Amino acid sequence: MIFKFILFVFIGAFVGYITNYLAIKMLFRPYKKVYLFNRIPVPFTPGVIPKEREKIAEAIAETLERYIFTEEKLKEILEKTDYKITLRKSIENSLDEIIDSFINDFKRNLSEGLSIGKFNIKTAFIMTALDKAITKGLDKIKPKLKEKILERIYTTVEENLDKEINEIIKRIDIKNSVKETLLSIDIKDLEFIILGITEKQLKHITYFGAIIGALIGVVQFILSTFLE
């Protein structure tokens, strides 16, 4: 009687374990359609995911586009990069270089203009005094000039930038990009990624199958005992 009970429980647990194990494996295996004698197709081949890969990729891509990578979300992600602050700093640095270059060219051209003709101490004194006066005056004007130019640049650039970003985001085809990426991944690599992430959970499912099988074995033992 005890041997019979153990046998029923063992067989039930084994069948439950193997059934769940094979079910998990059949998600990916076999990777391709299998034929007997190169003619007769074997049922349930290829695995579920390889067979329905196109539809699965389509569904995942559509879900990501509709609920995760929305236009609002993409704008939010872009805002978090502080791209406007970076752009402002870049514009300021470039403007500083442009203004300094303009001032240096102006002073050089003025100096070259004054130096034409006879050069003497008086001319050198005038050039030095004029250079200092110009430098002092330009140093006072430069911050105000920079502020006015930057104000106009920021307004124009940011308005156009917002419009361009909106257009770019609208043109981004998230769905097809995700779908193409999923379809480009080798099925073996995809299996490794998915099974690797869900390894613990899948093992629990396999063990749970063994437990359910064992319980079914107990029920079968009880029924077989009372029906004898």
C-alpha positions in Angstrom: 0.0 0.0 0.0 2.8 2.4 0.9 4.7 1.5 -2.2 1.6 2.1 -4.3 1.1 5.5 -2.6 4.7 6.6 -3.3 4.5 5.4 -6.9 1.3 7.4 -7.6 2.8 10.5 -6.0 6.2 10.1 -7.7 4.6 9.5 -11.2 2.3 12.5 -10.7 5.1 14.8 -9.6 7.3 13.6 -12.4 4.7 14.1 -15.0 3.8 17.6 -13.6 7.5 18.6 -13.6 8.2 17.3 -17.1 5.1 18.8 -18.5 5.9 22.3 -17.2 9.6 21.9 -18.2 8.7 21.0 -21.7 6.1 23.7 -22.0 8.7 26.3 -21.0 11.2 24.9 -23.5 8.6 24.8 -26.2 8.3 28.6 -26.0 11.5 28.7 -28.1 12.3 25.2 -29.1 12.7 24.0 -31.8 13.8 27.2 -33.5 12.6 26.0 -36.9 9.9 23.8 -38.4 10.8 20.1 -38.1 9.8 17.5 -40.8 9.7 13.7 -40.6 11.3 12.2 -43.6 11.7 15.7 -45.0 8.0 15.8 -45.8 5.7 15.4 -42.9 5.6 18.5 -40.6 5.9 17.8 -36.9 3.1 19.4 -34.8 4.0 22.3 -32.5 7.1 23.1 -34.4 8.7 25.6 -34.4 8.3 26.9 -30.8 5.6 29.4 -29.9 7.8 32.5 -29.9 9.7 31.6 -33.2 6.4 30.8 -34.9 4.6 33.9 -33.7 7.6 36.2 -33.6 6.3 38.7 -36.1 3.0 39.1 -34.3 4.7 39.3 -30.9 7.2 41.9 -32.1 4.2 43.9 -33.6 2.3 43.7 -30.3 5.3 44.7 -28.2 6.2 47.6 -30.5 2.6 48.9 -30.6 2.3 48.7 -26.8 5.6 50.6 -26.3 4.5 53.3 -28.8 1.1 53.7 -27.3 1.8 53.6 -23.6 5.5 54.2 -22.9 7.2 56.1 -25.7 4.5 58.7 -26.3 5.2 62.2 -27.7 4.7 63.6 -24.2 7.1 61.1 -22.6 9.8 61.7 -25.3 9.5 65.4 -24.7 9.8 64.9 -20.9 12.9 62.7 -21.4 14.4 65.3 -23.6 13.7 68.1 -21.1 15.4 66.1 -18.3 18.7 66.3 -20.4 18.7 70.1 -19.8 19.5 70.5 -23.5 18.3 74.1 -23.4 20.8 75.0 -20.7 23.6 73.3 -22.7 22.5 75.2 -25.8 22.5 78.5 -24.0 26.1 77.9 -22.7 27.2 77.0 -26.2 25.6 80.1 -27.7 27.2 82.3 -25.0 30.7 80.9 -25.6 30.3 81.2 -29.4 29.1 84.8 -29.0 32.0 85.7 -26.7 34.4 84.5 -29.4 32.6 86.4 -32.1 32.5 89.7 -30.2 36.2 89.3 -29.1 37.2 88.6 -32.6 35.2 91.6 -33.9 36.8 93.9 -31.3 40.3 92.7 -32.0 39.8 93.1 -35.8 38.4 96.6 -35.2 41.3 97.7 -33.1 43.8 96.2 -35.5 42.3 97.9 -38.5 42.1 101.2 -36.7 45.8 100.8 -35.6 46.8 99.9 -39.1 44.9 103.0 -40.4 46.6 105.4 -38.0 50.0 103.9 -38.6 49.9 104.8 -42.4 52.2 107.6 -43.1 55.0 109.0 -41.0 55.5 107.2 -37.6 56.8 109.3 -34.7 56.4 109.5 -30.9 53.4 111.7 -31.1 51.6 109.1 -33.3 52.6 106.3 -31.0 51.2 108.2 -28.0 48.0 108.9 -29.8 47.6 105.2 -30.9 48.3 104.0 -27.3 45.8 106.5 -25.8 43.2 105.7 -28.4 43.7 102.0 -27.9 43.1 102.3 -24.2 40.0 104.5 -24.8 38.6 102.1 -27.3 39.3 99.1 -25.0 37.7 100.8 -22.1 34.6 101.8 -24.1 34.2 98.4 -25.7 34.6 96.7 -22.3 31.6 98.7 -21.1 29.6 98.1 -24.2 30.3 94.4 -24.5 28.1 93.1 -21.7 25.1 95.2 -22.9 25.7 94.2 -26.5 26.0 90.6 -25.5 22.8 90.7 -23.5 20.8 92.3 -26.3 22.1 89.8 -28.9 21.6 86.8 -26.6 18.0 87.9 -25.8 17.1 87.9 -29.5 19.0 84.7 -30.2 17.4 82.8 -27.3 13.9 83.9 -28.3 14.4 83.0 -32.0 16.3 79.8 -31.4 14.1 78.4 -28.7 10.9 79.1 -30.6 12.3 77.4 -33.7 13.9 74.6 -31.6 10.5 73.7 -29.9 8.9 73.5 -33.3 11.7 71.4 -34.8 11.7 69.0 -31.8 7.9 68.6 -32.1 8.3 67.7 -35.7 11.2 65.4 -35.1 9.3 63.5 -32.4 6.3 63.2 -34.6 8.5 61.7 -37.4 10.1 59.2 -35.1 8.6 55.8 -35.9 8.9 54.1 -32.5 6.7 51.2 -33.5 8.7 50.1 -36.6 12.1 50.8 -34.9 11.2 48.6 -32.0 9.7 45.9 -34.2 12.8 45.8 -36.5 15.1 45.6 -33.5 13.2 42.7 -32.0 13.1 40.9 -35.3 16.8 41.5 -35.9 17.9 39.8 -32.6 18.9 36.2 -33.1 16.3 33.8 -31.7 18.9 32.1 -29.6 20.0 35.4 -28.1 16.4 36.3 -27.5 15.9 33.0 -25.7 19.0 33.6 -23.5 17.8 37.1 -22.6 14.2 36.2 -21.7 15.0 32.9 -19.9 17.9 34.5 -18.1 15.7 37.3 -16.8 12.9 35.0 -15.7 15.0 32.0 -14.6 13.9 32.0 -11.0 10.2 32.5 -11.9 10.3 29.7 -14.5 11.9 27.3 -12.0 9.1 28.0 -9.6 6.6 27.2 -12.3 8.4 23.9 -13.0 8.4 23.0 -9.3 4.8 24.0 -8.9 4.0 21.6 -11.7 5.6 18.9 -9.7 3.6 19.8 -6.6 0.4 19.8 -8.5 1.3 16.5 -10.1 2.0 15.0 -6.7 -1.4 16.2 -5.4 -3.1 14.6 -8.4 -1.2 11.4 -7.6 -2.5 11.5 -4.1 -6.1 11.9 -5.4 -5.6 9.1 -7.9 -4.3 6.8 -5.1 -7.3 7.6 -2.9 -9.7 7.0 -5.8 -8.1 3.8 -6.9 -8.1 2.6 -3.3 -11.8 3.2 -2.7 -12.8 1.9 -6.1 -11.0 -1.4 -5.7 
